Structure formats: structure tokens, C-alpha cells
């Protein structure tokens, strides 16, 4: 086995979840998914496809009709993107890995804005690249970008800048001005931007249908790859379907990489994706409204607890908070599972920068469960 693989840390979120295995009394808010099932109109499309015998290979880059539908969907939110610039992938994390395989290899430098979902920073390490971490800074409980530190870190030696916004776990979201500054800087240094914008629709600013995207300001030939997923906005975490938007120069190579990784996404899953996009205008706004209600149920209750530091996120589906005196997040999270029946993700899972913090996924179809979770936390803390 390669040493770098042997040295990869195991998932601390899974480690906490394993501590609660077999316990029906635990409230599980540790994973990044809603407890609502995929809508019936999406499931029905996959069932029809299977019943019609669509169990064969598809084009490496995806069904032409799905790429066309994605092009139209993106065009309703951002600048027009041609279908030829889109690749359908077997999940959002597969999209990110494909992008990294195309752009970074042994000895290359990747700069990552952290804390972040650990898979993103593990991928370049697996490929032999060096990861330079630039941490968000906490001000008033909210995480914010130190732009000067980021620009200093990204040099002509930097192959890839990896940025996830809205961010998992912190909820931090890039502003349009920050995106413009980053894009201009990376044009000067020749650095590729890999933007994980999976949570763009889970955005709560009034009047906004999505978070700011690099697609709003970039030209087709810019060194920009945007990764997306059907998981969060369409409640399709288990389906494993995503997509990439890239400049035309990268498309032939991406087709090869898809072939060598998965060959293609399953046709029946792509049919489900087509149904999701067809119903997006009716479904997604309601989902976001429900998630906002969950956020606005949980966050004030957490903020009211003595010794708790938390800020209300503009995007994503997580409350990221810390409790005074609880500096070992893994130990704290395990104790909460075992002693309080409350399942949260430890901040340490997202990097040393988030040690001492906890992530609470508030995507619940019953907000009363969130209140019950706060009550369990209060009892555990003796409040």
C-alpha cells in the first residue's frame, strides 16, 4: 500500500456515528443530509427507466439530454453555459476528484480555504500534491476570509486554488467582490480555481435564488472548474449524481478521466436527475424555505445558551458552534452521543482550524427534533 494512503485519517464523523450504532434513542444530526426522502417525482423517473430496461452504458460525459437540461438550469441562475462544457459525474465528490486528477499531481501545490469537508483536502494528497491551508478567521462567532492571507498564499507556483462556498461546515459564503478579487488574482498567477458550489441553492439571503457563483463573472476560457451535486438541493444524497462545468479545453481530458474512473453515471440515475431539473422551479424554493425555518428554529436557541459561540449562516445546512471549555471536539461529540443521545459532527473532522467546534446539520423535516436536541445539550451542560 502507498504510504500516503495508509496515513490518511479515518472519518471522525463516522467515528462519532459508530459510537451511537444500535441506539434508537440518539438524535442523529452528524451527517450532511436531510432526513426527508427524495421526492416521489424523482424516484418515479428512475423506476420508469429501470422498467424500460435502461441498464446499459451511457456516454462518458452524460446523457446529451441531461447535459442540455443542466445547461438550461445553469442559465436560469447564472451566465449561459453551453452543454458542451458540462460533464455528468457519479456524485459531487467524484466531480471534485475528477477535477483534481485533471489539474494536480505529484509535487504540485494546491491552496485550500479551510476548514472544509475533509474529502476535498484529502483528494490532492492522494494524488501526491502538497496542500497549503489558508484558514478562515472567526470574528464575532462568524467565519470570514482573510483575503490578504489568501492572495499571499496563491502564487505562480500554485496549480489549484480549492474553495468551497457556501462552506461546509462553517456556512461562510463568498461575496461577489471577494470572487472578483480571487478570479483576477488567479488570472495573474495562472492558477486554476476549483470551486465546490454544491450548496449554492441552499442560500438564505432575501430575494436571492442562489449564492454568488464564479460562473456569474468568469469567461468560458477562464481556468475555472465548478463542481455541483444533486445531493443537497434535490434530497438525492444516496443517488450519487453530480456535474462539472469547465472550459472547453478541459472537456476531452475529462471524458477520458470519467472513462477510467466510472465509465459513466447510471442511466436510471441520470433520468432521476432530469426529473429533478424539470421540477426544480417548483421544488427547490420550498425546500430552501423549510431549511431556513429549521435554521431559524435552531440557531437562536443555541445562541441563547451560556458559553456558546455561534453565528447564523447565510448558506448551507449547518450550525457551526463551540462551547466554552470543550476544546476536544471528538471527545465532546462522543460524550454527547453516549451520555446525552445527541449526534453531532466534531469540528476536528474538518481540520485543526476547527478544533473545539461542533457541526449540527439542521436539515430536518421535523424542527421539533432540533428543539429536543437543544434540550439534551442543555441538560448535558447542566444548564
RAQUITA-V322184 format. One record per pair of residues at least 4 apart in sequence whose ideal C-beta (glycine too) atoms are under 8 Angstrom apart, sorted by the first residue. I is the first residue (numbers start at 1). J is the second residue. If there is no record, write none. Layout:
I:J ; I:J
//
This chain:
1:5 ; 1:6 ; 2:6 ; 3:7 ; 4:8 ; 4:125 ; 4:126 ; 4:128 ; 5:126 ; 8:122 ; 8:125 ; 8:126 ; 9:118 ; 10:14 ; 10:15 ; 11:15 ; 11:118 ; 11:349 ; 12:16 ; 12:330 ; 12:345 ; 12:346 ; 12:348 ; 12:349 ; 13:17 ; 13:30 ; 13:31 ; 13:345 ; 13:346 ; 13:349 ; 14:18 ; 15:19 ; 15:330 ; 15:334 ; 16:20 ; 16:30 ; 16:330 ; 16:333 ; 16:334 ; 16:337 ; 16:343 ; 16:344 ; 16:345 ; 16:346 ; 17:21 ; 17:28 ; 17:30 ; 17:31 ; 17:343 ; 19:334 ; 19:337 ; 19:338 ; 20:26 ; 20:28 ; 20:337 ; 20:338 ; 20:341 ; 20:343 ; 23:337 ; 23:341 ; 25:341 ; 26:337 ; 26:341 ; 26:342 ; 26:343 ; 27:341 ; 27:342 ; 27:343 ; 27:369 ; 27:372 ; 27:373 ; 27:376 ; 28:343 ; 29:342 ; 29:343 ; 29:344 ; 29:345 ; 29:360 ; 29:361 ; 29:362 ; 29:364 ; 29:370 ; 29:373 ; 30:333 ; 30:343 ; 30:344 ; 30:345 ; 30:359 ; 30:361 ; 31:345 ; 31:361 ; 32:117 ; 32:168 ; 32:232 ; 32:237 ; 32:317 ; 32:318 ; 32:361 ; 33:231 ; 33:232 ; 33:235 ; 33:237 ; 33:361 ; 33:363 ; 34:235 ; 34:237 ; 34:291 ; 34:317 ; 34:363 ; 34:364 ; 34:365 ; 35:363 ; 35:364 ; 35:365 ; 35:366 ; 36:235 ; 36:363 ; 36:365 ; 37:43 ; 37:235 ; 38:42 ; 38:43 ; 38:234 ; 38:235 ; 38:236 ; 38:238 ; 38:239 ; 38:272 ; 39:43 ; 39:234 ; 39:235 ; 39:279 ; 39:283 ; 40:44 ; 41:45 ; 41:275 ; 41:279 ; 42:46 ; 42:234 ; 42:236 ; 42:272 ; 42:275 ; 42:276 ; 42:279 ; 43:47 ; 43:272 ; 44:48 ; 44:275 ; 45:49 ; 45:271 ; 45:272 ; 45:274 ; 45:275 ; 46:50 ; 46:239 ; 46:268 ; 46:269 ; 46:271 ; 46:272 ; 46:275 ; 47:51 ; 48:52 ; 48:271 ; 49:54 ; 49:267 ; 49:268 ; 49:271 ; 49:272 ; 50:54 ; 50:55 ; 50:268 ; 54:267 ; 54:268 ; 54:271 ; 55:267 ; 55:268 ; 56:267 ; 57:263 ; 57:264 ; 58:62 ; 58:63 ; 58:264 ; 58:265 ; 58:266 ; 58:267 ; 58:270 ; 59:63 ; 59:64 ; 59:264 ; 60:87 ; 60:255 ; 60:256 ; 60:258 ; 60:259 ; 60:263 ; 60:264 ; 61:67 ; 61:86 ; 61:87 ; 61:88 ; 61:251 ; 61:254 ; 61:255 ; 61:258 ; 62:66 ; 62:67 ; 62:86 ; 62:87 ; 62:88 ; 62:243 ; 62:264 ; 62:265 ; 62:270 ; 63:67 ; 63:88 ; 63:267 ; 63:270 ; 63:274 ; 64:68 ; 64:83 ; 65:69 ; 65:274 ; 66:70 ; 66:88 ; 66:270 ; 66:273 ; 66:274 ; 66:277 ; 67:71 ; 67:83 ; 67:84 ; 67:86 ; 67:87 ; 67:88 ; 68:72 ; 68:83 ; 69:73 ; 69:273 ; 69:274 ; 69:277 ; 69:278 ; 70:74 ; 70:83 ; 70:86 ; 70:88 ; 70:243 ; 70:277 ; 71:75 ; 71:80 ; 71:81 ; 71:82 ; 71:83 ; 71:86 ; 72:76 ; 72:277 ; 73:77 ; 73:277 ; 73:280 ; 74:78 ; 74:80 ; 74:81 ; 74:86 ; 74:215 ; 74:245 ; 75:79 ; 75:80 ; 75:81 ; 77:200 ; 77:209 ; 77:210 ; 77:213 ; 77:215 ; 78:210 ; 78:213 ; 78:215 ; 78:216 ; 79:215 ; 79:216 ; 79:218 ; 81:85 ; 81:86 ; 81:215 ; 81:220 ; 81:245 ; 82:86 ; 82:220 ; 84:248 ; 84:251 ; 85:220 ; 85:245 ; 85:246 ; 85:247 ; 85:248 ; 85:251 ; 86:243 ; 86:244 ; 86:245 ; 87:95 ; 87:98 ; 87:243 ; 87:244 ; 87:246 ; 87:251 ; 87:254 ; 87:255 ; 87:258 ; 88:241 ; 88:242 ; 88:243 ; 88:264 ; 88:265 ; 88:270 ; 88:273 ; 89:94 ; 89:95 ; 89:98 ; 89:241 ; 89:242 ; 89:243 ; 89:244 ; 89:258 ; 89:262 ; 89:265 ; 90:94 ; 90:240 ; 90:241 ; 90:242 ; 90:261 ; 90:262 ; 90:264 ; 90:265 ; 90:266 ; 91:95 ; 91:229 ; 91:231 ; 91:240 ; 91:241 ; 91:242 ; 92:96 ; 92:196 ; 92:198 ; 92:227 ; 92:228 ; 92:229 ; 92:230 ; 92:231 ; 92:242 ; 93:97 ; 93:119 ; 93:229 ; 93:242 ; 94:98 ; 94:240 ; 94:242 ; 94:261 ; 94:262 ; 95:99 ; 95:227 ; 95:228 ; 95:229 ; 95:242 ; 95:243 ; 95:244 ; 96:100 ; 96:119 ; 96:120 ; 96:123 ; 96:194 ; 96:196 ; 96:227 ; 97:101 ; 97:123 ; 97:261 ; 98:102 ; 98:244 ; 98:254 ; 98:257 ; 98:258 ; 98:261 ; 99:103 ; 99:194 ; 99:225 ; 99:227 ; 99:244 ; 99:246 ; 100:104 ; 100:110 ; 100:123 ; 100:124 ; 100:127 ; 100:129 ; 100:160 ; 100:194 ; 101:127 ; 101:257 ; 101:261 ; 102:225 ; 102:250 ; 102:253 ; 102:254 ; 102:257 ; 103:159 ; 103:160 ; 103:192 ; 103:194 ; 103:225 ; 104:108 ; 104:110 ; 104:124 ; 104:127 ; 104:129 ; 104:159 ; 104:160 ; 105:127 ; 105:128 ; 105:129 ; 106:127 ; 106:128 ; 106:129 ; 107:128 ; 107:129 ; 107:130 ; 108:124 ; 108:128 ; 108:129 ; 108:130 ; 108:159 ; 108:160 ; 109:129 ; 109:130 ; 109:132 ; 109:157 ; 109:158 ; 109:159 ; 109:160 ; 110:124 ; 110:129 ; 110:130 ; 110:131 ; 110:132 ; 110:158 ; 110:159 ; 110:160 ; 110:161 ; 110:162 ; 111:131 ; 111:132 ; 111:133 ; 111:134 ; 111:150 ; 111:153 ; 111:154 ; 111:158 ; 111:160 ; 111:161 ; 111:162 ; 111:191 ; 112:116 ; 112:120 ; 112:121 ; 112:124 ; 112:131 ; 112:132 ; 112:133 ; 112:134 ; 112:161 ; 112:162 ; 112:163 ; 113:134 ; 113:135 ; 113:136 ; 113:145 ; 113:150 ; 113:161 ; 113:162 ; 113:163 ; 113:164 ; 113:165 ; 113:167 ; 114:121 ; 114:133 ; 114:134 ; 114:135 ; 114:136 ; 114:350 ; 114:351 ; 114:353 ; 114:354 ; 115:135 ; 115:136 ; 115:143 ; 115:167 ; 115:169 ; 115:170 ; 115:347 ; 115:350 ; 115:351 ; 115:353 ; 115:354 ; 115:357 ; 116:120 ; 116:121 ; 116:162 ; 116:164 ; 116:167 ; 116:168 ; 116:169 ; 116:350 ; 116:351 ; 117:164 ; 117:168 ; 117:169 ; 117:196 ; 117:350 ; 118:122 ; 118:349 ; 118:350 ; 118:351 ; 119:123 ; 120:162 ; 120:164 ; 120:196 ; 121:125 ; 121:131 ; 121:133 ; 121:162 ; 121:351 ; 122:126 ; 123:127 ; 124:129 ; 124:130 ; 124:131 ; 124:160 ; 124:162 ; 125:129 ; 125:131 ; 129:159 ; 129:160 ; 132:153 ; 132:158 ; 133:351 ; 133:353 ; 134:146 ; 134:149 ; 134:150 ; 134:153 ; 135:146 ; 135:149 ; 135:351 ; 135:353 ; 136:143 ; 136:144 ; 136:145 ; 136:146 ; 136:167 ; 136:170 ; 136:172 ; 136:353 ; 137:143 ; 137:144 ; 137:145 ; 137:146 ; 138:142 ; 138:143 ; 138:144 ; 138:309 ; 139:144 ; 140:311 ; 141:309 ; 141:310 ; 141:311 ; 141:321 ; 142:172 ; 142:311 ; 143:167 ; 143:170 ; 143:171 ; 143:172 ; 143:311 ; 143:320 ; 144:172 ; 145:150 ; 145:172 ; 145:174 ; 145:178 ; 146:150 ; 147:151 ; 147:178 ; 147:181 ; 148:152 ; 149:153 ; 150:154 ; 150:182 ; 151:181 ; 151:185 ; 153:158 ; 154:158 ; 154:161 ; 154:185 ; 154:186 ; 154:189 ; 154:191 ; 155:189 ; 156:189 ; 156:190 ; 156:191 ; 158:189 ; 158:191 ; 159:191 ; 159:192 ; 160:191 ; 160:192 ; 160:193 ; 160:194 ; 161:182 ; 161:186 ; 161:191 ; 161:192 ; 161:193 ; 161:194 ; 162:194 ; 162:196 ; 163:174 ; 163:182 ; 163:193 ; 163:194 ; 163:195 ; 163:196 ; 164:168 ; 164:195 ; 164:196 ; 164:197 ; 164:198 ; 165:172 ; 165:173 ; 165:174 ; 165:195 ; 165:196 ; 165:197 ; 165:199 ; 165:211 ; 165:315 ; 166:171 ; 166:172 ; 166:173 ; 166:199 ; 166:200 ; 166:202 ; 166:203 ; 166:211 ; 166:313 ; 166:314 ; 166:315 ; 166:316 ; 167:171 ; 167:172 ; 167:173 ; 167:199 ; 167:315 ; 167:316 ; 168:198 ; 168:199 ; 168:316 ; 168:318 ; 168:350 ; 169:316 ; 169:318 ; 169:320 ; 169:345 ; 169:347 ; 169:350 ; 169:354 ; 169:357 ; 169:359 ; 170:313 ; 170:316 ; 170:318 ; 170:320 ; 170:354 ; 171:311 ; 171:313 ; 171:314 ; 171:315 ; 171:316 ; 171:318 ; 171:319 ; 171:320 ; 172:313 ; 173:203 ; 173:211 ; 173:212 ; 173:313 ; 173:314 ; 173:315 ; 173:316 ; 174:178 ; 174:179 ; 174:182 ; 174:211 ; 174:212 ; 175:179 ; 175:212 ; 176:180 ; 176:212 ; 176:216 ; 176:217 ; 177:181 ; 178:182 ; 179:183 ; 179:212 ; 179:213 ; 179:214 ; 179:216 ; 179:217 ; 180:184 ; 180:217 ; 181:185 ; 182:186 ; 182:193 ; 183:187 ; 183:193 ; 183:214 ; 183:217 ; 183:218 ; 183:222 ; 183:224 ; 184:188 ; 185:189 ; 185:191 ; 186:190 ; 186:191 ; 186:192 ; 186:193 ; 186:223 ; 187:222 ; 187:223 ; 190:223 ; 191:223 ; 192:223 ; 192:224 ; 192:225 ; 193:214 ; 193:222 ; 193:223 ; 193:224 ; 193:225 ; 194:225 ; 194:227 ; 195:213 ; 195:214 ; 195:224 ; 195:225 ; 195:226 ; 195:227 ; 196:227 ; 197:211 ; 197:213 ; 197:214 ; 197:215 ; 197:226 ; 197:227 ; 197:228 ; 198:227 ; 198:228 ; 198:229 ; 198:231 ; 198:232 ; 198:242 ; 199:203 ; 199:211 ; 199:232 ; 199:315 ; 199:316 ; 199:317 ; 200:210 ; 200:211 ; 200:213 ; 200:228 ; 200:315 ; 201:209 ; 201:210 ; 201:211 ; 201:232 ; 201:233 ; 201:284 ; 201:288 ; 202:232 ; 202:233 ; 202:288 ; 202:291 ; 202:315 ; 202:316 ; 202:317 ; 203:208 ; 203:209 ; 203:210 ; 203:211 ; 203:288 ; 203:314 ; 203:315 ; 204:288 ; 204:291 ; 204:292 ; 204:295 ; 204:313 ; 204:314 ; 204:315 ; 205:211 ; 205:314 ; 209:285 ; 211:314 ; 211:315 ; 212:216 ; 213:226 ; 214:218 ; 214:224 ; 214:226 ; 215:224 ; 215:226 ; 215:245 ; 218:222 ; 218:224 ; 220:247 ; 220:248 ; 221:247 ; 221:248 ; 221:249 ; 222:247 ; 223:247 ; 224:246 ; 224:247 ; 225:244 ; 225:245 ; 225:246 ; 225:250 ; 226:244 ; 226:245 ; 226:246 ; 227:242 ; 227:243 ; 227:244 ; 228:242 ; 228:243 ; 228:244 ; 228:245 ; 229:241 ; 229:242 ; 229:243 ; 230:234 ; 230:236 ; 230:239 ; 230:241 ; 230:242 ; 230:272 ; 230:273 ; 230:276 ; 231:235 ; 231:236 ; 231:237 ; 231:239 ; 231:241 ; 231:242 ; 232:237 ; 232:317 ; 233:280 ; 233:284 ; 233:287 ; 234:276 ; 234:280 ; 234:283 ; 234:284 ; 235:287 ; 236:241 ; 236:272 ; 236:273 ; 236:276 ; 239:269 ; 239:272 ; 239:273 ; 240:265 ; 240:269 ; 241:265 ; 241:269 ; 241:270 ; 241:272 ; 241:273 ; 244:254 ; 246:250 ; 246:251 ; 246:254 ; 247:251 ; 250:254 ; 251:255 ; 252:256 ; 253:257 ; 254:258 ; 255:259 ; 256:260 ; 257:261 ; 258:262 ; 258:263 ; 258:264 ; 259:263 ; 265:269 ; 265:270 ; 266:270 ; 267:271 ; 268:272 ; 269:273 ; 270:274 ; 271:275 ; 272:276 ; 273:277 ; 274:278 ; 275:279 ; 276:280 ; 276:283 ; 279:283 ; 280:284 ; 281:285 ; 282:286 ; 283:287 ; 284:288 ; 285:289 ; 286:290 ; 287:291 ; 288:292 ; 289:293 ; 290:294 ; 290:365 ; 291:295 ; 291:317 ; 291:362 ; 291:363 ; 292:296 ; 293:297 ; 293:367 ; 294:298 ; 294:317 ; 294:362 ; 294:363 ; 294:364 ; 294:367 ; 294:370 ; 295:299 ; 295:312 ; 295:313 ; 295:317 ; 295:319 ; 295:362 ; 296:300 ; 297:301 ; 297:362 ; 297:367 ; 297:370 ; 297:371 ; 298:302 ; 298:319 ; 298:360 ; 298:362 ; 298:367 ; 298:370 ; 298:371 ; 298:373 ; 298:374 ; 299:303 ; 299:310 ; 299:312 ; 299:319 ; 299:362 ; 300:304 ; 301:305 ; 301:370 ; 301:371 ; 301:374 ; 302:308 ; 302:310 ; 302:319 ; 302:321 ; 302:360 ; 302:374 ; 303:308 ; 303:310 ; 303:312 ; 304:308 ; 305:323 ; 305:374 ; 305:377 ; 305:378 ; 305:381 ; 305:383 ; 306:383 ; 307:323 ; 307:324 ; 307:325 ; 307:381 ; 308:321 ; 308:322 ; 308:323 ; 308:324 ; 309:321 ; 309:322 ; 309:323 ; 309:324 ; 310:319 ; 310:320 ; 310:321 ; 310:322 ; 313:318 ; 313:319 ; 313:320 ; 317:361 ; 317:362 ; 317:363 ; 318:359 ; 318:360 ; 318:361 ; 318:362 ; 319:359 ; 319:360 ; 319:362 ; 320:347 ; 320:354 ; 320:357 ; 320:358 ; 320:359 ; 320:360 ; 321:357 ; 321:358 ; 321:360 ; 322:326 ; 322:347 ; 322:356 ; 322:357 ; 322:358 ; 323:332 ; 323:358 ; 323:381 ; 326:332 ; 326:356 ; 327:355 ; 327:356 ; 328:332 ; 328:348 ; 328:355 ; 328:356 ; 329:333 ; 329:346 ; 329:347 ; 329:348 ; 329:349 ; 329:354 ; 329:355 ; 329:356 ; 329:357 ; 329:358 ; 330:334 ; 330:346 ; 330:348 ; 330:349 ; 331:335 ; 332:336 ; 332:346 ; 332:358 ; 333:337 ; 333:344 ; 333:345 ; 333:346 ; 333:358 ; 334:338 ; 335:339 ; 335:340 ; 335:380 ; 336:340 ; 336:342 ; 336:343 ; 336:344 ; 336:376 ; 336:377 ; 336:380 ; 337:341 ; 337:342 ; 337:343 ; 339:380 ; 340:376 ; 340:377 ; 340:379 ; 340:380 ; 341:376 ; 342:373 ; 342:376 ; 342:377 ; 342:380 ; 344:358 ; 344:359 ; 344:360 ; 345:349 ; 345:358 ; 345:359 ; 345:360 ; 345:361 ; 346:358 ; 346:359 ; 347:354 ; 347:355 ; 347:356 ; 347:357 ; 347:358 ; 347:359 ; 348:352 ; 348:354 ; 348:355 ; 349:354 ; 349:359 ; 350:354 ; 350:359 ; 360:373 ; 362:370 ; 364:369 ; 364:370 ; 367:371 ; 368:372 ; 369:373 ; 370:374 ; 371:375 ; 372:376 ; 373:377 ; 374:378 ; 375:379 ; 376:380 ; 377:381 ; 378:383 ; 379:383
//
